[in-house]
Amino acid sequence: MLVLRRKKEEAIRIGPDITVTITNIGQDYVNLAIDAPREVNILRSELAEAAQANREAAKADPRSVKALTGMLQKQKENQDQ
């Protein structure tokens, strides 16, 4: 991990086309302006972590799928009778 100290209005470059500028510094926060191409995905870490947690939660448990399939088959059999 690279740790840098920057003052207000100073910037850093990441590669040839991404610039991060310090726009404001408060007692407990810092505001950043990020200039990057549209195809570069920029997310706050808590949003990226929540998205990953949602993807994990959405994965189907094979046992649940099998149980649901069995229930649907029984329901269809009962309707056919």
N, CA, C and O of each residue as an XYZ file, in Angstrom:
324
protein
N       0.842     -1.171      0.000
C       0.000      0.000      0.000
C       0.888      1.235      0.000
O       1.849      1.327      0.763
N       0.555      2.163     -0.852
C       1.275      3.438     -0.915
C       0.503      4.467     -0.111
O      -0.699      4.640     -0.316
N       1.175      5.149      0.797
C       0.544      6.198      1.604
C       1.180      7.522      1.210
O       2.400      7.680      1.254
N       0.331      8.473      0.825
C       0.815      9.790      0.409
C       0.194     10.878      1.272
O      -0.915     10.717      1.783
N       0.887     11.949      1.429
C       0.340     13.122      2.114
C       0.146     14.200      1.046
O       1.078     14.543      0.318
N      -1.045     14.714      0.965
C      -1.385     15.747      0.002
C      -2.084     16.887      0.723
O      -2.744     16.667      1.739
N      -1.947     18.082      0.219
C      -2.654     19.253      0.742
C      -3.847     19.554     -0.161
O      -3.968     19.006     -1.257
N      -4.714     20.423      0.312
C      -5.876     20.827     -0.467
C      -5.425     21.330     -1.844
O      -4.452     22.074     -1.964
N      -6.159     20.903     -2.874
C      -5.928     21.237     -4.277
C      -4.730     20.507     -4.897
O      -4.431     20.716     -6.073
N      -4.045     19.661     -4.132
C      -2.989     18.844     -4.716
C      -3.610     17.560     -5.249
O      -4.702     17.169     -4.836
N      -2.910     16.914     -6.164
C      -3.475     15.734     -6.834
C      -2.429     14.642     -6.947
O      -1.236     14.857     -6.731
N      -2.921     13.461     -7.294
C      -2.051     12.357     -7.658
C      -2.557     11.803     -8.987
O      -3.737     11.929     -9.314
N      -1.663     11.197     -9.740
C      -2.016     10.561    -11.016
C      -1.909      9.059    -10.852
O      -0.966      8.550    -10.247
N      -2.896      8.355    -11.403
C      -2.867      6.900    -11.435
C      -2.893      6.510    -12.906
O      -3.916      6.632    -13.579
N      -1.771      6.048    -13.379
C      -1.683      5.752    -14.806
C      -1.782      7.039    -15.612
O      -1.692      8.135    -15.058
N      -1.969      6.903    -16.921
C      -1.979      8.091    -17.780
C      -3.299      8.850    -17.783
O      -3.346      9.987    -18.253
N      -4.399      8.238    -17.257
C      -5.686      8.892    -17.450
C      -6.577      8.995    -16.224
O      -7.777      9.232    -16.361
N      -6.021      8.821    -15.021
C      -6.805      8.980    -13.800
C      -6.095      9.972    -12.887
O      -4.910      9.824    -12.586
N      -6.848     10.995    -12.450
C      -6.319     12.004    -11.540
C      -7.225     12.089    -10.323
O      -8.445     12.182    -10.454
N      -6.624     12.058     -9.137
C      -7.369     12.210     -7.885
C      -6.879     13.502     -7.239
O      -5.692     13.664     -6.956
N      -7.837     14.433     -7.008
C      -7.503     15.739     -6.451
C      -8.182     15.910     -5.103
O      -9.351     15.556     -4.950
N      -7.465     16.446     -4.127
C      -8.042     16.776     -2.823
C      -8.767     18.104     -2.986
O      -8.146     19.119     -3.304
N     -10.089     18.101     -2.767
C     -10.858     19.338     -2.950
C     -11.194     20.026     -1.633
O     -11.375     21.244     -1.603
N     -11.281     19.271     -0.552
C     -11.603     19.860      0.737
C     -11.112     18.932      1.837
O     -11.140     17.709      1.696
N     -10.667     19.525      2.926
C     -10.199     18.745      4.059
C     -10.929     19.239      5.302
O     -10.858     20.419      5.643
N     -11.627     18.333      5.974
C     -12.307     18.659      7.220
C     -11.599     17.993      8.375
O     -10.544     17.382      8.206
N     -12.192     18.116      9.562
C     -11.570     17.520     10.738
C     -11.591     15.994     10.663
O     -10.619     15.342     11.045
N     -12.697     15.419     10.170
C     -12.831     13.961     10.117
C     -13.041     13.418      8.722
O     -13.463     12.272      8.572
N     -12.763     14.199      7.702
C     -13.030     13.738      6.342
C     -12.114     14.453      5.350
O     -11.454     15.442      5.668
N     -12.106     13.917      4.160
C     -11.432     14.562      3.039
C     -12.314     14.352      1.810
O     -12.833     13.255      1.604
N     -12.487     15.379      1.002
C     -13.233     15.258     -0.243
C     -12.253     15.056     -1.386
O     -11.246     15.755     -1.500
N     -12.574     14.080     -2.231
C     -11.731     13.767     -3.372
C     -12.507     14.008     -4.654
O     -13.707     13.739     -4.719
N     -11.840     14.504     -5.652
C     -12.403     14.583     -7.002
C     -11.607     13.599     -7.848
O     -10.377     13.646     -7.889
N     -12.328     12.708     -8.523
C     -11.666     11.679     -9.324
C     -12.014     11.906    -10.780
O     -13.183     11.865    -11.161
N     -11.012     12.143    -11.582
C     -11.193     12.319    -13.019
C     -10.670     11.056    -13.695
O      -9.470     10.779    -13.696
N     -11.613     10.294    -14.275
C     -11.244      9.024    -14.894
C     -12.147      8.786    -16.101
O     -13.231      9.362    -16.184
N     -11.715      7.949    -17.030
C     -12.571      7.612    -18.176
C     -13.865      6.951    -17.700
O     -13.893      6.325    -16.641
N     -14.929      7.090    -18.483
C     -16.237      6.529    -18.122
C     -16.196      5.016    -17.916
O     -16.957      4.480    -17.111
N     -15.324      4.334    -18.628
C     -15.296      2.875    -18.515
C     -14.631      2.377    -17.229
O     -14.664      1.181    -16.940
N     -14.033      3.278    -16.461
C     -13.427      2.905    -15.186
C     -14.510      2.934    -14.115
O     -15.125      3.975    -13.880
N     -14.746      1.796    -13.466
C     -15.751      1.676    -12.422
C     -15.175      2.201    -11.113
O     -14.145      1.710    -10.651
N     -15.829      3.196    -10.509
C     -15.369      3.778     -9.248
C     -16.491      3.619     -8.228
O     -17.584      4.153     -8.414
N     -16.222      2.887     -7.152
C     -17.207      2.669     -6.096
C     -16.582      2.935     -4.738
O     -15.399      2.672     -4.521
N     -17.394      3.461     -3.822
C     -16.950      3.530     -2.430
C     -16.824      2.091     -1.942
O     -17.600      1.226     -2.348
N     -15.863      1.834     -1.085
C     -15.592      0.458     -0.659
C     -16.797     -0.193     -0.008
O     -17.021     -1.388     -0.202
N     -17.594      0.568      0.771
C     -18.746     -0.047      1.430
C     -19.808     -0.472      0.416
O     -20.529     -1.441      0.651
N     -19.912      0.240     -0.709
C     -20.855     -0.163     -1.753
C     -20.354     -1.404     -2.491
O     -21.140     -2.294     -2.816
N     -19.071     -1.462     -2.749
C     -18.506     -2.643     -3.403
C     -18.667     -3.875     -2.508
O     -18.972     -4.962     -2.999
N     -18.464     -3.710     -1.199
C     -18.629     -4.828     -0.264
C     -20.092     -5.262     -0.183
O     -20.379     -6.457     -0.122
N     -21.020     -4.301     -0.183
C     -22.448     -4.638     -0.144
C     -22.861     -5.366     -1.417
O     -23.643     -6.315     -1.363
N     -22.342     -4.931     -2.560
C     -22.661     -5.594     -3.829
C     -22.154     -7.035     -3.812
O     -22.848     -7.940     -4.275
N     -20.966     -7.253     -3.289
C     -20.421     -8.609     -3.195
C     -21.265     -9.460     -2.249
O     -21.540    -10.623     -2.543
N     -21.677     -8.891     -1.118
C     -22.516     -9.629     -0.170
C     -23.855     -9.996     -0.808
O     -24.370    -11.091     -0.584
N     -24.423     -9.082     -1.603
C     -25.679     -9.363     -2.297
C     -25.510    -10.488     -3.308
O     -26.376    -11.354     -3.432
N     -24.393    -10.476     -4.033
C     -24.144    -11.554     -5.003
C     -24.036    -12.896     -4.292
O     -24.560    -13.902     -4.772
N     -23.356    -12.913     -3.146
C     -23.211    -14.157     -2.387
C     -24.569    -14.628     -1.868
O     -24.873    -15.820     -1.915
N     -25.381    -13.701     -1.378
C     -26.684    -14.070     -0.820
C     -27.632    -14.569     -1.903
O     -28.532    -15.362     -1.627
N     -27.435    -14.109     -3.127
C     -28.333    -14.493     -4.217
C     -28.009    -15.858     -4.805
O     -28.794    -16.395     -5.586
N     -26.868    -16.424     -4.443
C     -26.510    -17.742     -4.961
C     -27.490    -18.778     -4.437
O     -27.854    -18.768     -3.261
N     -27.907    -19.661     -5.311
C     -28.878    -20.697     -4.944
C     -28.179    -21.841     -4.224
O     -27.122    -22.307     -4.649
N     -28.776    -22.280     -3.143
C     -28.305    -23.450     -2.418
C     -28.864    -24.683     -3.141
O     -30.082    -24.798     -3.278
N     -28.014    -25.604     -3.605
C     -28.506    -26.764     -4.368
C     -29.578    -27.564     -3.637
O     -30.499    -28.080     -4.269
N     -29.469    -27.673     -2.316
C     -30.498    -28.412     -1.559
C     -31.837    -27.695     -1.620
O     -32.883    -28.336     -1.720
N     -31.809    -26.376     -1.560
C     -33.058    -25.611     -1.630
C     -33.687    -25.730     -3.010
O     -34.906    -25.846     -3.136
N     -32.865    -25.700     -4.028
C     -33.376    -25.837     -5.399
C     -34.003    -27.215     -5.582
O     -35.075    -27.339     -6.175
N     -33.341    -28.243     -5.075
C     -33.869    -29.599     -5.198
C     -35.190    -29.731     -4.436
O     -36.133    -30.340     -4.942
N     -35.267    -29.175     -3.238
C     -36.496    -29.238     -2.448
C     -37.628    -28.494     -3.148
O     -38.758    -28.982     -3.192
N     -37.335    -27.327     -3.691
C     -38.352    -26.552     -4.399
C     -38.822    -27.282     -5.647
O     -40.016    -27.288     -5.948
N     -37.906    -27.892     -6.371
C     -38.267    -28.664     -7.563
C     -39.201    -29.806     -7.186
O     -40.191    -30.056     -7.874
N     -38.888    -30.499     -6.093
C     -39.744    -31.587     -5.632
C     -41.136    -31.100     -5.257
O     -42.132    -31.740     -5.592
N     -41.206    -29.975     -4.566
C     -42.500    -29.414     -4.178
C     -43.323    -29.033     -5.401
O     -44.528    -29.283     -5.441
N     -42.687    -28.436     -6.387
C     -43.399    -28.033     -7.606
C     -43.888    -29.249     -8.387
O     -44.985    -29.236     -8.944
N     -43.073    -30.294     -8.425
C     -43.495    -31.514     -9.121
C     -44.701    -32.141     -8.430
O     -45.636    -32.585     -9.096
N     -44.686    -32.181     -7.098
C     -45.824    -32.733     -6.355
C     -47.079    -31.892     -6.593
O     -48.174    -32.429     -6.767
N     -46.909    -30.583     -6.598
C     -48.053    -29.688     -6.837
C     -48.626    -29.928     -8.230
O     -49.845    -29.958     -8.398
N     -47.777    -30.097     -9.213
C     -48.237    -30.347    -10.585
C     -48.952    -31.695    -10.663
O     -49.987    -31.814    -11.320
N     -48.408    -32.701    -10.001
C     -49.059    -34.022     -9.989
C     -50.433    -33.955     -9.361
O     -51.372    -34.582     -9.851
N     -50.562    -33.196     -8.273
C     -51.858    -33.056     -7.602
C     -52.859    -32.329     -8.497
O     -54.048    -32.649     -8.487
N     -52.382    -31.349     -9.271
C     -53.276    -30.616    -10.164
C     -53.716    -31.495    -11.335
O     -54.834    -31.357    -11.831
N     -52.849    -32.386    -11.772
C     -53.173    -33.266    -12.904
C     -54.185    -34.340    -12.525
O     -54.828    -34.905    -13.410
N     -54.344    -34.634    -11.252
C     -55.254    -35.702    -10.817
C     -56.665    -35.238    -10.791
O     -57.562    -36.009    -10.448
